[in-house]
Amino acid sequence: MALVTTKKMFDKAFQGKYAIGAFNINNMEIIQGIVDGCKTKNSAVILQVSSGAMKYMRPDYLKALAEAAAKESGLDIALHLDHGDSLDLVKKCIEVGFTSVMFDGSHYEYEENVKLTKEVVDYAHARGVVVEAELGKLAGVEDEVKVAAHEATYTDPDQAVDFVKRTGVDSLAIAIGTSHGAYKFKGEAKLDFDRLETITKKLEEAGFHNYPIVLHGASSVDQNFVKMCNDNGGEINGAKGVPAEMLRKASAMAVCKINMDTDIRLAMTGSIRKYLAENPSQFDPRKYLGESRKNIETLVEAKIDEVLGSANSMN
Ligand SMILES: [Zn+2]
């Protein structure tokens, strides 16, 4: 099985009222944990890579591991660039074999975002690759992207329609209250479902039938893994995410892709901390990395059931 684009995945997800999980990858154990969980649930999946992760993994290893995952699992797997910041990076990723790229021009002025996104779309479409873009600003921190809470702005529905029309982008990440990183909310999490519904309705009226929406910053920040870190020497204080029920509601609406990075990181780090704390004389990396791979698998299975609803999407 070769890597696939997200086109068919999103069509099915929209109609089936579920979303595809987009998990950030950094190494082999993370990839295997994610894909093993998806295999058990018979679910399609998006493996996504930030520019930082691409540097860390190195393009040749990344490509070989992603292709191995698709081959071994037989699942539909898309390899996606998360938060691409330039056409040059997009070109590099397409050369490596990515099937989907995000261009994030959300920090530019609107007209500049339209212009740059359109350039990326034209380039990618000519090569059979799909594009995700972003409109509105999410608060929080993700790799090289930092936005203060007071600078965050929700996506304007009319602008979303104009943007999709003018850029031809395949899916759109919107800001409706999710946030990047482990420290998402001071008070209670709140998602603007009315805004999501309005955006979908206006897109539909403009002729964009079943248009896929993307949610970034959608980790639930599983308190079990936060506790696992903190009980074993970690200091992760006040971390809070988006409740699974809210995300499941969004995935039953137009949201077809839900990004989760923090939860994977916490599962891996918590598992390693716990294993080493409980087995101080152990020094075989396969033991603690194997333990973290197992916990990531379990986490992904739970995400498929509680957040995404994508079990048996391969059928
Ligand atoms: Zn993001």
Boltz pocket constraint, residues with backbone or C-beta under 6 A from the ligand:
constraints:
  - pocket:
      binder: B
      contacts: [[A, 83], [A, 142], [A, 180], [A, 216], [A, 217], [A, 259]]
      max_distance: 6.0
